[in-house]
Amino acid sequence: MALEAGETFLIWLKMALFRLEASNFLGNSDAIPSKIPDFRTKNHSFLSQTGNSHQLHSVTLPVQNRKPGVSSKEYSVKNRILVLVCCAIFTQNLLKAQEGAEAGIGIAAVSYFGDLNTNLRLNRIGAAAGFGLRYNFNERLAIKLSGNIGRVEAYDSDSPNIYERARNLHFRSIVADAGGQIEFNFLPYYHGSKDNNWTPYLFAGLGVSYFNPKAELDGKWHELRPLGTEGQFKGDEYYTVAGGWVYGAGFKIDLSYEWSLNIDISARRLFSDYLDDVSGSYPDPDDVSDLRGEEALPFIDRSPELFAKDPDFFTRNNIEAPIGEPGRQRGNSKNNDTYVYLGIGIYYYFGDLKCPYEN
């Protein structure tokens, strides 16, 4: 493999540099090894065969006899520069050997966190699926484009917070997103390497998400945005497409030269607080009725439904029903909504790990 050949080459260069210094100290400038040992890679060998004879192809470092009047120190500096140039050229070629694209698909669990899930509950996990396209610049850095689709939901009835349970709101929504991110590998990662074939990694970027919150009433699910549940005027409703931050961490490991397994946790922090249709305060029901009609009223304040089923809950907790007085806090507009994927995917590598000496 190219990596094994590369390690041998670097060891040889270090030996050459050491012998250069020794030769200068002893006054012998011809003590430099003139040939590189036999390197073998996966697809190429420098040892060729012609008929029944073998020929060793080698790389010869240019060695010049010291000219009269040139000091040992000056000659040593020139040869050091020569060795460092060789090292730089080799390292550049080795880094290029990891360049290449990957493509993959995966499945994930997805959970929402926001006004209807303030205590980070994980009891309502949705399913998701997605794809990714990655380009590796070198063994440390890569960029990735991804797309995902899933479903999130949350219910106040699951909350340990008494006020949130009395609020009695809920929602569900499809989430579909696309994003771009920069990835950093903690460890050197080379496809096809025996030793550097896994690494944890971090990533961050930007994305755009689509959502459309709905709520159930009498067995039917209704879109909430057109109902103006927080008193939005017509034309001033929130957008169902929003940008957001993409960030997270993962782990990848080779299954073979071409295939790798990726496991990551990836968050979408939206620039919107309306993934759940909850953000501000309760509106005046009369205003909503004038703007949206009577059918919007049941979705503004759903505490009367809980009171009808369990009036003792309000009595035990000293809460007056209904709680949806105009101007009273309904959500927290200072904390935007987030949803998080925990996914596993399989990726195919289209690059080719070549020997640095191959054209």
C-alpha positions in Angstrom: 0.0 0.0 0.0 1.0 3.6 -0.5 1.0 4.4 3.2 3.4 1.6 4.0 5.7 2.7 1.2 5.4 6.2 2.4 6.4 5.3 6.0 9.5 3.4 4.6 10.4 6.4 2.4 10.2 8.9 5.3 12.4 6.6 7.4 14.9 6.4 4.6 15.0 10.2 4.3 15.6 10.6 8.0 18.5 8.1 7.8 19.9 10.0 4.8 19.8 13.3 6.8 21.5 11.7 9.7 24.2 10.3 7.4 24.6 13.7 5.8 25.4 15.2 9.2 27.8 12.3 10.0 29.5 12.6 6.7 30.1 16.4 7.1 31.4 15.8 10.6 33.9 13.2 9.3 34.7 15.1 6.2 33.3 12.4 3.9 30.6 13.8 1.4 30.0 10.4 -0.3 28.3 8.7 2.5 24.8 9.3 1.3 22.8 6.3 0.3 22.1 6.5 -3.4 19.2 4.3 -3.8 15.8 3.9 -2.3 14.8 0.3 -1.1 12.2 -1.7 -3.1 8.8 -0.1 -2.5 5.6 -2.1 -3.3 2.1 -0.9 -3.4 -1.3 -2.4 -4.0 -1.2 -1.8 -7.8 2.4 -1.1 -8.6 5.9 -2.3 -7.9 9.2 -0.7 -8.8 10.7 -4.2 -9.4 9.9 -5.1 -13.1 10.6 -8.2 -15.0 11.8 -8.5 -18.6 11.8 -12.0 -19.8 13.7 -14.0 -17.2 15.6 -11.1 -15.8 14.6 -8.6 -13.2 15.5 -5.0 -13.0 15.3 -2.8 -9.9 14.0 0.7 -10.6 15.2 3.1 -7.9 15.2 6.8 -7.1 18.7 8.4 -6.9 19.3 11.5 -5.0 21.6 13.9 -6.8 24.9 13.9 -4.9 27.7 16.2 -5.8 31.2 16.0 -4.7 32.2 18.9 -2.5 33.9 21.6 -4.6 37.2 23.1 -3.4 36.7 26.1 -1.2 33.1 25.1 -0.1 32.9 24.7 3.6 31.5 21.6 5.3 28.8 23.7 6.9 27.7 25.2 3.6 27.6 21.8 1.9 25.6 20.4 4.8 23.0 23.2 4.5 22.5 22.5 0.8 22.0 18.8 1.3 19.6 19.4 4.1 17.5 21.6 1.8 17.5 18.8 -0.8 16.2 16.3 1.7 13.5 18.7 3.0 12.3 19.4 -0.6 12.0 15.6 -1.1 10.0 15.4 2.1 7.7 18.2 1.1 7.0 16.7 -2.4 6.3 13.3 -0.9 4.0 14.7 1.8 2.0 16.7 -0.7 1.5 13.6 -2.9 0.5 11.6 0.2 -2.1 14.1 1.2 -3.5 14.1 -2.4 -3.8 10.3 -2.1 -6.8 10.7 0.3 -8.8 13.2 -1.9 -12.0 11.8 -3.2 -15.8 11.8 -3.0 -18.2 9.6 -1.0 -21.9 9.1 -1.2 -24.2 7.3 1.2 -27.6 6.8 2.6 -28.8 6.3 6.2 -31.7 6.0 8.7 -32.1 7.9 11.9 -34.2 8.5 15.0 -35.3 12.2 15.3 -36.5 14.1 18.3 -37.8 17.7 18.8 -36.9 20.1 21.6 -38.8 23.4 22.1 -41.8 25.1 23.7 -43.7 21.8 23.9 -40.6 19.8 25.1 -38.7 22.0 27.5 -37.3 19.2 29.7 -35.6 17.3 26.9 -37.9 14.3 26.9 -37.1 11.4 24.6 -40.5 9.6 24.8 -41.7 10.5 21.3 -39.0 9.5 18.8 -39.8 9.8 15.1 -38.2 8.0 12.2 -36.1 9.6 9.5 -34.0 8.8 6.5 -31.5 10.7 4.4 -28.5 10.8 2.1 -25.1 12.5 2.1 -22.4 13.5 -0.3 -18.9 14.1 1.1 -15.7 15.3 -0.4 -12.4 14.6 1.4 -9.7 17.3 1.0 -7.2 15.3 3.0 -7.0 12.9 6.0 -8.4 15.6 8.4 -10.9 17.9 6.5 -14.0 17.2 4.4 -17.2 18.9 3.4 -20.6 17.3 3.3 -23.9 18.0 1.7 -26.9 16.2 3.2 -30.7 15.8 2.9 -33.1 14.3 5.4 -36.8 13.8 6.0 -38.6 12.7 9.2 -41.5 13.4 11.5 -41.4 15.1 15.0 -44.1 15.5 17.6 -44.7 16.6 21.2 -47.5 16.7 23.8 -47.9 18.9 26.8 -49.6 16.0 28.5 -46.2 14.3 28.8 -44.6 17.2 30.6 -43.8 17.1 34.4 -44.4 20.8 34.4 -47.8 21.6 35.9 -48.4 24.7 33.8 -47.4 23.0 30.6 -49.8 20.1 31.3 -52.6 22.6 31.9 -51.8 24.3 28.6 -52.6 21.0 27.0 -51.2 21.8 23.5 -49.6 19.3 21.1 -48.4 19.2 17.5 -46.8 17.0 14.9 -44.9 17.9 11.7 -42.9 16.6 8.8 -39.4 18.0 8.8 -37.4 18.0 5.6 -34.0 19.7 5.4 -30.8 20.1 3.4 -27.5 21.4 4.7 -23.8 21.8 4.1 -21.2 21.3 6.8 -17.4 21.2 7.3 -16.0 18.1 9.0 -12.9 17.7 11.1 -11.4 14.3 11.8 -9.8 13.9 15.3 -7.5 11.2 13.9 -5.8 10.8 10.5 -8.3 8.9 8.3 -7.3 7.1 5.1 -9.6 4.8 3.2 -7.9 1.5 2.8 -5.4 1.9 5.6 -4.9 -0.9 8.0 -4.1 1.5 10.9 -5.9 4.8 10.1 -9.3 3.5 9.1 -11.5 5.0 11.8 -11.9 8.3 13.6 -14.3 10.4 15.6 -15.2 13.7 14.0 -16.9 17.1 14.6 -18.9 19.1 12.1 -20.7 22.4 11.8 -22.5 24.2 9.0 -25.8 25.8 7.8 -29.0 24.3 6.6 -32.6 25.0 5.6 -35.6 23.2 6.9 -39.3 22.8 5.9 -42.0 22.1 8.5 -45.8 22.3 8.7 -47.2 21.9 12.3 -50.6 20.2 12.7 -52.8 19.4 15.6 -55.6 16.9 16.1 -59.2 17.6 16.9 -62.1 15.1 16.8 -59.9 12.6 15.0 -58.8 14.9 12.3 -55.4 16.7 11.9 -55.5 20.4 11.0 -52.7 22.7 9.7 -52.1 25.3 12.4 -50.4 28.1 10.4 -53.5 29.1 8.5 -55.4 29.4 11.8 -53.3 32.2 13.3 -53.3 30.7 16.8 -51.3 33.6 18.2 -53.2 36.3 16.5 -51.1 36.7 13.4 -52.7 38.9 10.7 -53.3 37.4 7.3 -50.1 37.7 5.3 -48.0 37.9 8.5 -48.0 34.2 9.3 -44.7 32.6 10.1 -42.8 30.9 7.3 -42.7 27.1 7.0 -39.2 27.3 5.6 -36.4 28.4 7.9 -32.6 28.4 8.0 -30.6 27.1 10.9 -27.4 25.9 12.3 -26.2 22.3 11.6 -23.8 20.9 14.1 -22.9 17.6 15.8 -20.4 14.8 16.2 -19.9 11.3 14.7 -17.7 8.3 14.3 -16.7 6.5 11.1 -14.9 3.3 10.4 -14.0 1.4 7.2 -15.8 -1.8 6.4 -13.7 -2.4 3.4 -11.6 -0.2 1.0 -14.7 1.3 -0.6 -17.4 1.0 2.1 -17.5 2.8 5.5 -20.0 3.0 8.4 -20.9 6.4 9.8 -22.7 7.0 13.1 -23.5 10.6 14.1 -25.7 12.8 16.2 -26.7 15.9 14.2 -28.7 18.9 15.4 -30.8 21.4 13.5 -31.1 24.7 15.4 -33.7 26.7 13.5 -33.8 30.5 13.1 -37.5 30.1 13.9 -39.6 29.4 17.0 -42.6 28.1 15.1 -41.8 24.5 14.4 -44.4 23.7 17.1 -46.7 26.7 16.3 -46.0 28.0 19.8 -43.9 31.1 20.5 -45.5 34.2 22.0 -48.7 34.9 24.0 -52.4 34.1 23.8 -54.3 36.4 21.5 -57.8 37.9 21.9 -60.3 35.1 20.8 -62.6 37.7 19.2 -59.8 39.1 17.0 -58.9 35.6 15.9 -62.5 34.8 15.2 -62.9 37.9 13.0 -59.7 37.1 11.1 -59.9 33.3 10.8 -63.4 32.2 11.7 -64.8 30.1 14.6 -63.0 27.0 13.5 -59.7 28.5 14.7 -60.8 29.1 18.3 -60.4 25.5 19.7 -56.7 25.5 18.7 -55.7 28.7 20.6 -56.4 27.5 24.1 -56.9 23.8 24.7 -57.0 23.9 28.5 -60.8 23.7 28.5 -60.5 20.2 27.0 -58.4 19.0 29.9 -60.7 20.8 32.4 -63.7 18.9 30.9 -61.9 15.6 31.3 -60.1 16.2 34.7 -61.3 19.2 36.6 -59.6 17.9 39.8 -56.2 18.5 38.1 -56.9 22.3 38.1 -58.3 22.2 41.7 -55.3 20.2 43.1 -52.8 22.5 41.5 -54.6 25.7 42.2 -54.9 26.7 38.5 -57.8 28.6 37.1 -59.3 27.4 33.9 -59.2 28.4 31.1 -55.6 29.6 31.2 -55.6 31.3 27.8 -56.1 34.9 28.9 -55.2 37.4 26.2 -51.6 38.5 26.6 -50.6 35.6 28.9 -47.5 33.7 27.9 -48.1 30.8 25.6 -44.5 30.1 24.6 -40.9 31.4 24.9 -40.0 33.4 21.9 -36.4 33.8 23.1 -35.6 30.1 22.6 -35.9 28.9 19.0 -36.8 25.3 18.2 -34.4 22.4 17.6 -34.6 18.9 16.4 -31.9 16.3 16.6 -31.0 13.2 14.5 -29.2 10.1 15.8 -28.4 8.2 12.6 -26.4 5.4 11.1 -25.4 5.4 7.4 -23.2 3.5 4.9 -21.0 5.4 2.5 -19.2 4.3 -0.7 -15.8 5.9 -1.5 -15.2 6.8 -5.2 -11.6 7.9 -4.7 -8.4 5.9 -5.4 -5.6 5.6 -2.9 -2.6 5.7 -5.2 1.1 5.3 -4.6 2.7 8.8 -4.4 5.1 7.9 -7.2 2.4 6.8 -9.7 1.2 9.3 -12.3 
